[in-house]
Amino acid sequence: MPKDGDKTGMPKERPIGAKEAKKQRSGKCKARDDDASLNEDLKNYIALQATTKQRHEEYLKTKKRISSDKVEAARLGRETALVKAYQKLISMDTKEMTEEMRAEHAIGLKIIRGKLDDNTN
């Protein structure tokens, strides 16, 4: 029976020493065999990060477009309300109004017309 090996005659693999372990921790030793798989994992991680970044940028663009669409819809809603109010005021019969009411009516029409002109420009 050999002293340094097991029953098959192969010598036992000894654990690494303290100095060798320190070299491996500090990165001063030769590359290990599992570095290839580590490299592959790193490449996969970098590719995943790039894909994630691209999707996030697409998400932000979509979010910005939706936000601007909502702002435009709100602006059109306000403009529609102004047009309806203007049409209602313009179609009113002013024959039976007093001079004061006609003056207020004319001022109201002028204000709404001004707001409509500001919205279209």
GROMACS elastic network, one bead per residue, 0.5 to 0.9 nm:
[ bonds ]
;  ai    aj funct       b0    kb
    1     5     6  0.82032   500
    1     6     6  0.81073   500
    1     7     6  0.67841   500
    1     9     6  0.76257   500
    2     5     6  0.56786   500
    2     6     6  0.72558   500
    2     7     6  0.76113   500
    2     9     6  0.64744   500
    2    10     6  0.86442   500
    2    11     6  0.82842   500
    3     6     6  0.79584   500
    3    11     6  0.85602   500
    4     9     6  0.86753   500
    4    10     6  0.82083   500
    4    11     6  0.54450   500
    4    12     6  0.62277   500
    5     8     6  0.75072   500
    5     9     6  0.57149   500
    5    10     6  0.51882   500
    5    13     6  0.85855   500
    6     9     6  0.58521   500
    6    10     6  0.61276   500
    6    11     6  0.66098   500
    6    12     6  0.65986   500
    7    10     6  0.76157   500
    8    11     6  0.86720   500
   11    14     6  0.89128   500
   14    17     6  0.87943   500
   16    19     6  0.82514   500
   16    20     6  0.61536   500
   16    21     6  0.64214   500
   17    20     6  0.53352   500
   17    21     6  0.61831   500
   17    22     6  0.86557   500
   18    21     6  0.51402   500
   18    22     6  0.61853   500
   18    23     6  0.87251   500
   19    22     6  0.50969   500
   19    23     6  0.62903   500
   19    24     6  0.87563   500
   20    23     6  0.50694   500
   20    24     6  0.62872   500
   20    25     6  0.86992   500
   20    29     6  0.80253   500
   21    24     6  0.51343   500
   21    25     6  0.62344   500
   21    26     6  0.87198   500
   22    25     6  0.51161   500
   22    26     6  0.62359   500
   22    27     6  0.85710   500
   22    28     6  0.87237   500
   23    26     6  0.52573   500
   23    27     6  0.60817   500
   23    28     6  0.51980   500
   23    29     6  0.55611   500
   24    27     6  0.51211   500
   24    28     6  0.62181   500
   24    29     6  0.54329   500
   24    30     6  0.81544   500
   24    31     6  0.89914   500
   25    28     6  0.78493   500
   25    29     6  0.86026   500
   26    29     6  0.80151   500
   27    30     6  0.80552   500
   27    31     6  0.85688   500
   29    32     6  0.84793   500
   31    34     6  0.84238   500
   31    35     6  0.67221   500
   32    35     6  0.56742   500
   32    36     6  0.85232   500
   33    36     6  0.67420   500
   33    37     6  0.84490   500
   34    37     6  0.55058   500
   34    38     6  0.63794   500
   34    39     6  0.87450   500
   35    39     6  0.59636   500
   35    40     6  0.85400   500
   36    39     6  0.50209   500
   36    40     6  0.62874   500
   36    41     6  0.86495   500
   37    41     6  0.61351   500
   37    42     6  0.85260   500
   38    41     6  0.50269   500
   38    42     6  0.61120   500
   38    43     6  0.86151   500
   39    42     6  0.50236   500
   39    43     6  0.61884   500
   39    44     6  0.86221   500
   40    43     6  0.50803   500
   40    44     6  0.61963   500
   40    45     6  0.85799   500
   41    44     6  0.50671   500
   41    45     6  0.61163   500
   41    46     6  0.86503   500
   42    46     6  0.61651   500
   42    47     6  0.85857   500
   43    46     6  0.51303   500
   43    47     6  0.61723   500
   43    48     6  0.85338   500
   44    47     6  0.51154   500
   44    48     6  0.60743   500
   44    49     6  0.85793   500
   45    48     6  0.50074   500
   45    49     6  0.61120   500
   45    50     6  0.86511   500
   46    49     6  0.50489   500
   46    50     6  0.62372   500
   46    51     6  0.86727   500
   47    50     6  0.51379   500
   47    51     6  0.62545   500
   47    52     6  0.85916   500
   48    51     6  0.51249   500
   48    52     6  0.60817   500
   48    53     6  0.85632   500
   49    52     6  0.50113   500
   49    53     6  0.60756   500
   49    54     6  0.85963   500
   50    53     6  0.50923   500
   50    54     6  0.62064   500
   50    55     6  0.86693   500
   51    54     6  0.51328   500
   51    55     6  0.62170   500
   51    56     6  0.85931   500
   52    55     6  0.51528   500
   52    56     6  0.61214   500
   52    57     6  0.86518   500
   53    56     6  0.50723   500
   53    57     6  0.62220   500
   53    58     6  0.86810   500
   54    57     6  0.51473   500
   54    58     6  0.62912   500
   54    59     6  0.86278   500
   55    58     6  0.50413   500
   55    59     6  0.61097   500
   55    60     6  0.86601   500
   56    60     6  0.62056   500
   56    61     6  0.86673   500
   57    60     6  0.50851   500
   57    61     6  0.62585   500
   57    62     6  0.86455   500
   58    61     6  0.51084   500
   58    62     6  0.61789   500
   58    63     6  0.85352   500
   59    62     6  0.51369   500
   59    63     6  0.60454   500
   59    64     6  0.85661   500
   60    64     6  0.60818   500
   60    65     6  0.85715   500
   61    64     6  0.51225   500
   61    65     6  0.61815   500
   61    66     6  0.86404   500
   62    65     6  0.50802   500
   62    66     6  0.61394   500
   62    67     6  0.85184   500
   63    66     6  0.51603   500
   63    67     6  0.61090   500
   63    68     6  0.86758   500
   64    67     6  0.50453   500
   64    68     6  0.62046   500
   64    69     6  0.85543   500
   65    68     6  0.51916   500
   65    69     6  0.61167   500
   65    70     6  0.86476   500
   66    70     6  0.61961   500
   66    71     6  0.86953   500
   67    70     6  0.51167   500
   67    71     6  0.63287   500
   67    72     6  0.86873   500
   68    71     6  0.50219   500
   68    72     6  0.61464   500
   68    73     6  0.85723   500
   69    72     6  0.50579   500
   69    73     6  0.61174   500
   69    74     6  0.86362   500
   70    73     6  0.50281   500
   70    74     6  0.61908   500
   70    75     6  0.86031   500
   71    74     6  0.51553   500
   71    75     6  0.62018   500
   71    76     6  0.86620   500
   72    75     6  0.50485   500
   72    76     6  0.61645   500
   72    77     6  0.85629   500
   73    76     6  0.51166   500
   73    77     6  0.61330   500
   73    78     6  0.87411   500
   74    78     6  0.63152   500
   74    79     6  0.86270   500
   75    78     6  0.52293   500
   75    79     6  0.61945   500
   75    80     6  0.86036   500
   75   119     6  0.83912   500
   76    80     6  0.60098   500
   76    81     6  0.85927   500
   77    80     6  0.50931   500
   77    81     6  0.63137   500
   77    82     6  0.87243   500
   78    81     6  0.51483   500
   78    82     6  0.63024   500
   78    83     6  0.87398   500
   79    82     6  0.50327   500
   79    83     6  0.61954   500
   79    84     6  0.86591   500
   79   115     6  0.86748   500
   79   116     6  0.69229   500
   79   119     6  0.72492   500
   79   120     6  0.89570   500
   80    83     6  0.50917   500
   80    84     6  0.62163   500
   80    85     6  0.86227   500
   81    84     6  0.51582   500
   81    85     6  0.62013   500
   81    86     6  0.85613   500
   82    85     6  0.50851   500
   82    86     6  0.60299   500
   82    87     6  0.85509   500
   82   112     6  0.66431   500
   82   113     6  0.86638   500
   82   115     6  0.79697   500
   82   116     6  0.70535   500
   83    87     6  0.60602   500
   83    88     6  0.84981   500
   83   112     6  0.81469   500
   83   113     6  0.87566   500
   83   116     6  0.75267   500
   84    87     6  0.51036   500
   84    88     6  0.61087   500
   84    89     6  0.86123   500
   85    88     6  0.50541   500
   85    89     6  0.61695   500
   85    90     6  0.85578   500
   85   112     6  0.79544   500
   86    89     6  0.51342   500
   86    90     6  0.60100   500
   86    91     6  0.85127   500
   86   108     6  0.85025   500
   86   109     6  0.64618   500
   86   112     6  0.63106   500
   86   113     6  0.73872   500
   87    90     6  0.51246   500
   87    91     6  0.60598   500
   87    92     6  0.86961   500
   88    91     6  0.53660   500
   88    92     6  0.64811   500
   89    92     6  0.53636   500
   89    93     6  0.88676   500
   89   105     6  0.73257   500
   89   108     6  0.79533   500
   89   109     6  0.67846   500
   90    93     6  0.83659   500
   90   105     6  0.87868   500
   90   109     6  0.72390   500
   91    94     6  0.89966   500
   93    96     6  0.70849   500
   93    97     6  0.78949   500
   94    97     6  0.51578   500
   94    98     6  0.82962   500
   94   101     6  0.84657   500
   94   102     6  0.66061   500
   94   105     6  0.85117   500
   95    98     6  0.83049   500
   95   102     6  0.89851   500
   97   100     6  0.79034   500
   97   101     6  0.56605   500
   97   102     6  0.60219   500
   98   101     6  0.51581   500
   98   102     6  0.61845   500
   98   103     6  0.86168   500
   99   102     6  0.50736   500
   99   103     6  0.61662   500
   99   104     6  0.87048   500
  100   103     6  0.51128   500
  100   104     6  0.63246   500
  100   105     6  0.85558   500
  101   104     6  0.50919   500
  101   105     6  0.59828   500
  101   106     6  0.85486   500
  102   106     6  0.60645   500
  102   107     6  0.85211   500
  103   106     6  0.51225   500
  103   107     6  0.61930   500
  103   108     6  0.86086   500
  104   108     6  0.60574   500
  104   109     6  0.85806   500
  105   108     6  0.50875   500
  105   109     6  0.62336   500
  105   110     6  0.85912   500
  106   109     6  0.51222   500
  106   110     6  0.61196   500
  106   111     6  0.86542   500
  107   110     6  0.50130   500
  107   111     6  0.61480   500
  107   112     6  0.86527   500
  108   111     6  0.51670   500
  108   112     6  0.61991   500
  108   113     6  0.84552   500
  109   112     6  0.52681   500
  109   113     6  0.59536   500
  109   114     6  0.84665   500
  110   113     6  0.51089   500
  110   114     6  0.60892   500
  110   115     6  0.86972   500
  111   114     6  0.50776   500
  111   115     6  0.62923   500
  111   116     6  0.86742   500
  112   115     6  0.50543   500
  112   116     6  0.61409   500
  112   117     6  0.85561   500
  113   116     6  0.50704   500
  113   117     6  0.61274   500
  113   118     6  0.86163   500
  114   117     6  0.50723   500
  114   118     6  0.61833   500
  114   119     6  0.86770   500
  115   118     6  0.50371   500
  115   119     6  0.61993   500
  115   120     6  0.87454   500
  116   119     6  0.51285   500
  116   120     6  0.63291   500
  116   121     6  0.88211   500
  117   120     6  0.53351   500
  117   121     6  0.64147   500
  118   121     6  0.54150   500
